[in-house]
């Protein structure tokens, strides 16, 4: 439990740290990009332009205005313009003034362009001794709007933002404890379900083993039926061994702890080898196994783990045998099917037995929950896990004439 908490907090703190670092990096990038895009504009300072404008009074009393070469170079660099308004709203001097800009302005017009745009030109205004200095930029170069907030709104921000920040910190610190508590309860329920499933699957063969072993102990050595009872004990022991192997393999696939190897495997040979192993366990004659492999697939190599593939075939065979104790015909086929766009290689294992119920078939088709082992159908769950490991698609269904089929698209 402590280890899981440590792992959780490590992941949690790592996520918070990464989020903070990424946020800081994003802000630095935005500041840098803003400085790059705004840098040229910041150089066009109304105060600087005002200092570069010179006033000259002629002997006749006429006033003339001019701008230094440095100032003109600065305005030319921005493809802008400059003009000077007197108190009456008349332009008394200009530089590079566009043709569509008026030469006279009312007070209303002056107030309007100081806040927004002048004929869609973004402008900056500075009051000097001789009037109003207006500096303009080309159209579609500056986004210019006035933003205003009430004092009550700003006061609300100043009091609310710290509270929200503190609440967020508290949530970030307290939430993990509730998450861990919920996760712990969930794991306890899953563990209970897991134990129930294992107990159910082990209890039946173990009871048979104990019963047959007790009969063998009480019976004479030459008693008839001794060999049959011993065979039953062996079969049930194999069943328990298979169950434990399935549990171990399922756990490794769930948590990614298995040392699985992806290699080229001759699939037809693996299928025949696995079925021979099952038959050699003194399989009852009431089970008839038919293997059909297309001629063009005899040299089919599949990339994956050989042991997992054998486990997949063996589990499907065991499911057909254990689900039909009175016997059945088991058909194993490896063939090609024509799909909508291309051919598909299909491995199909089916029987003509009693099939499965709708409820169990629904469980077989339901998506696998990462840590919850079923009370029934662990072998089928493992089939799905192995197929998912190899990126294969699986279908389960009951046959129209009876029996159960698993179809795997390789």
ZAMARGU-4260 file (C-alpha; in steps of 0.2 Angstrom, whole numbers, plus 5000, padded with zeros to 4 digits):
<rodrens>
0) 5000/5000/5000 | 5014/5012/5005 | 5023/5008/4989 | 5007/5012/4978 | 5005/5028/4988
5) 5023/5033/4985 | 5021/5029/4966 | 5005/5039/4965 | 5013/5054/4974 | 5029/5053/4963
10) 5018/5053/4947 | 5007/5067/4954 | 5022/5078/4959 | 5030/5074/4942 | 5015/5079/4933
15) 5013/5095/4943 | 5032/5099/4940 | 5030/5096/4922 | 5015/5106/4920 | 5023/5121/4929
20) 5039/5119/4919 | 5029/5119/4903 | 5018/5134/4908 | 5034/5144/4912 | 5042/5139/4896
25) 5026/5143/4886 | 5026/5160/4895 | 5044/5163/4891 | 5041/5159/4873 | 5026/5170/4872
30) 5036/5184/4879 | 5050/5182/4867 | 5039/5181/4852 | 5029/5196/4858 | 5046/5206/4860
35) 5051/5200/4843 | 5034/5206/4835 | 5032/5222/4845 | 5051/5227/4845 | 5049/5237/4829
40) 5033/5245/4835 | 5041/5250/4852 | 5054/5260/4842 | 5041/5271/4835 | 5040/5282/4851
45) 5029/5298/4850 | 5041/5305/4862 | 5056/5302/4851 | 5047/5309/4835 | 5042/5324/4845
50) 5060/5327/4849 | 5065/5326/4831 | 5053/5339/4825 | 5061/5357/4825 | 5052/5373/4825
55) 5059/5388/4815 | 5052/5406/4816 | 5056/5417/4801 | 5060/5435/4801 | 5043/5438/4794
60) 5036/5429/4809 | 5031/5414/4799 | 5033/5398/4809 | 5040/5383/4799 | 5042/5365/4805
65) 5054/5351/4800 | 5060/5334/4805 | 5078/5328/4807 | 5085/5315/4795 | 5085/5302/4809
70) 5067/5305/4813 | 5062/5304/4794 | 5072/5287/4793 | 5063/5281/4808 | 5046/5285/4800
75) 5051/5278/4783 | 5057/5262/4792 | 5039/5259/4797 | 5031/5266/4781 | 5022/5278/4792
80) 5017/5296/4792 | 5017/5311/4804 | 5007/5327/4805 | 5004/5341/4817 | 4987/5349/4822
85) 4985/5366/4829 | 4971/5371/4842 | 4959/5374/4828 | 4961/5356/4821 | 4970/5361/4805
90) 4986/5352/4799 | 5000/5364/4800 | 5014/5352/4795 | 5015/5334/4789 | 5027/5321/4782
95) 5022/5307/4770 | 5003/5311/4774 | 4992/5299/4764 | 4980/5307/4751 | 4964/5299/4760
100) 4968/5307/4777 | 4958/5323/4780 | 4967/5340/4782 | 4955/5347/4795 | 4947/5339/4811
105) 4933/5343/4823 | 4935/5340/4841 | 4924/5325/4839 | 4935/5317/4826 | 4951/5321/4836
110) 4943/5312/4851 | 4938/5297/4840 | 4954/5294/4831 | 4964/5296/4848 | 4954/5281/4855
115) 4953/5270/4839 | 4958/5272/4821 | 4960/5287/4808 | 4953/5280/4792 | 4958/5263/4797
120) 4976/5269/4800 | 4982/5265/4818 | 4988/5281/4825 | 4997/5287/4841 | 4995/5305/4848
125) 5006/5316/4859 | 5002/5333/4865 | 5017/5346/4862 | 5018/5364/4864 | 5012/5369/4847
130) 4998/5357/4846 | 4994/5338/4844 | 5007/5327/4836 | 4999/5312/4827 | 5010/5297/4821
135) 5001/5285/4809 | 5005/5267/4804 | 5000/5257/4788 | 4983/5249/4788 | 4982/5231/4795
140) 4998/5232/4805 | 4992/5236/4823 | 4978/5229/4833 | 4972/5244/4843 | 4957/5245/4855
145) 4954/5252/4872 | 4951/5241/4887 | 4943/5247/4903 | 4937/5240/4920 | 4928/5246/4934
150) 4937/5248/4950 | 4925/5236/4959 | 4930/5223/4946 | 4948/5226/4949 | 4946/5225/4968
155) 4936/5209/4965 | 4951/5202/4956 | 4963/5207/4969 | 4953/5198/4983 | 4946/5183/4973
160) 4962/5177/4964 | 4972/5174/4980 | 4957/5164/4987 | 4956/5154/4971 | 4974/5151/4971
165) 4974/5144/4989 | 4958/5134/4985 | 4967/5126/4970 | 4982/5122/4981 | 4971/5114/4994
170) 4962/5104/4981 | 4978/5098/4973 | 4985/5092/4991 | 4968/5084/4997 | 4962/5076/4981
175) 4976/5063/4980 | 4970/5056/4997 | 4952/5054/4991 | 4958/5046/4975 | 4970/5034/4984
180) 4955/5030/4996 | 4944/5026/4981 | 4957/5017/4972 | 4960/5006/4987 | 4942/5001/4989
185) 4941/4997/4971 | 4957/4986/4972 | 4949/4977/4987 | 4933/4974/4977 | 4944/4967/4963
190) 4954/4957/4974 | 4938/4949/4982 | 4932/4946/4964 | 4949/4938/4959 | 4949/4927/4975
195) 4931/4921/4971 | 4936/4917/4953 | 4951/4907/4958 | 4942/4898/4972 | 4928/4893/4960
200) 4939/4887/4947 | 4951/4877/4959 | 4937/4870/4971 | 4929/4859/4958 | 4945/4849/4951
205) 4952/4849/4969 | 4937/4841/4976 | 4937/4828/4963 | 4956/4825/4966 | 4953/4823/4984
210) 4938/4811/4982 | 4947/4800/4969 | 4963/4800/4979 | 4953/4794/4995 | 4945/4780/4984
215) 4962/4774/4978 | 4968/4774/4996 | 4954/4763/5002 | 4953/4751/4986 | 4964/4736/4984
220) 4978/4737/4972 | 4970/4726/4960 | 4953/4734/4960 | 4945/4738/4944 | 4944/4756/4939
225) 4960/4761/4947 | 4968/4766/4931 | 4952/4777/4926 | 4952/4785/4943 | 4971/4789/4942
230) 4968/4796/4924 | 4954/4807/4931 | 4966/4813/4945 | 4979/4817/4932 | 4966/4827/4921
235) 4960/4837/4936 | 4978/4841/4941 | 4982/4847/4923 | 4966/4858/4924 | 4973/4866/4940
240) 4990/4868/4932 | 4982/4876/4917 | 4972/4888/4928 | 4987/4893/4938 | 4997/4896/4921
245) 4983/4906/4914 | 4982/4917/4930 | 5001/4920/4929 | 5001/4924/4911 | 4986/4935/4912
250) 4994/4945/4927 | 5010/4947/4917 | 5001/4953/4901 | 4990/4965/4912 | 5005/4973/4920
255) 5018/4971/4906 | 5030/4961/4916 | 5032/4946/4905 | 5048/4943/4895 | 5039/4940/4879
260) 5048/4938/4862 | 5043/4943/4845 | 5049/4931/4833 | 5044/4923/4816 | 5033/4908/4821
265) 5027/4894/4808 | 5009/4895/4813 | 5003/4879/4805 | 5016/4869/4814 | 5012/4877/4831
270) 4994/4873/4829 | 4997/4855/4825 | 5010/4853/4839 | 4998/4861/4852 | 4984/4849/4847
275) 4996/4834/4848 | 5000/4839/4866 | 4982/4839/4870 | 4978/4823/4862 | 4993/4814/4870
280) 4985/4818/4887 | 4974/4803/4885 | 4960/4814/4878 | 4944/4804/4878 | 4938/4797/4862
285) 4921/4806/4863 | 4931/4821/4857 | 4934/4822/4838 | 4947/4835/4832 | 4947/4840/4814
290) 4961/4851/4808 | 4960/4860/4791 | 4974/4872/4785 | 4974/4879/4768 | 4987/4874/4756
295) 4993/4892/4753 | 4995/4894/4772 | 5006/4879/4776 | 5021/4891/4776 | 5013/4905/4785
300) 5025/4914/4797 | 5017/4925/4811 | 5028/4937/4821 | 5024/4935/4840 | 5028/4925/4855
305) 5027/4906/4853 | 5022/4902/4870 | 5008/4914/4870 | 5002/4908/4854 | 5002/4890/4860
310) 4993/4896/4876 | 4979/4904/4865 | 4976/4888/4855 | 4977/4877/4870 | 4964/4888/4880
315) 4952/4888/4866 | 4953/4869/4864 | 4952/4867/4883 | 4936/4878/4883 | 4928/4867/4870
320) 4933/4851/4880 | 4927/4858/4897 | 4911/4865/4891 | 4906/4849/4883 | 4909/4835/4895
325) 4898/4823/4885 | 4909/4825/4870 | 4909/4835/4854 | 4918/4838/4837 | 4931/4852/4838
330) 4936/4860/4821 | 4952/4870/4819 | 4954/4879/4803 | 4967/4891/4796 | 4961/4899/4780
335) 4960/4915/4770 | 4944/4925/4769 | 4940/4939/4756 | 4937/4955/4764 | 4930/4971/4758
340) 4947/4978/4752 | 4960/4963/4755 | 4961/4945/4760 | 4961/4941/4778 | 4970/4926/4787
345) 4958/4918/4800 | 4961/4906/4813 | 4945/4898/4819 | 4942/4885/4833 | 4924/4879/4835
350) 4913/4865/4841 | 4896/4858/4839 | 4892/4856/4857 | 4880/4865/4868 | 4887/4883/4866
355) 4887/4896/4879 | 4873/4907/4887 | 4869/4924/4881 | 4876/4931/4898 | 4892/4922/4896
360) 4894/4927/4878 | 4891/4945/4883 | 4905/4944/4896 | 4917/4937/4883 | 4914/4951/4871
365) 4915/4965/4885 | 4930/4975/4885 | 4944/4969/4897 | 4945/4979/4913 | 4964/4980/4917
370) 4964/4972/4934 | 4948/4963/4937 | 4948/4944/4934 | 4932/4936/4930 | 4924/4922/4940
375) 4922/4912/4924 | 4930/4912/4908 | 4948/4916/4913 | 4954/4906/4898 | 4944/4916/4886
380) 4950/4932/4894 | 4968/4927/4891 | 4964/4923/4873 | 4958/4941/4871 | 4974/4947/4880
385) 4985/4937/4869 | 4976/4943/4853 | 4977/4961/4859 | 4996/4958/4862 | 4998/4953/4844
390) 4986/4966/4837 | 4974/4953/4832 | 4955/4955/4831 | 4944/4942/4840 | 4925/4937/4838
395) 4915/4925/4849 | 4898/4918/4844 | 4887/4904/4845 | 4884/4893/4829 | 4867/4893/4821
400) 4867/4874/4822 | 4874/4873/4840 | 4891/4875/4847 | 4903/4889/4851 | 4916/4898/4839
405) 4931/4909/4842 | 4937/4918/4826 | 4953/4927/4826 | 4959/4938/4812 | 4978/4938/4811
</rodrens>
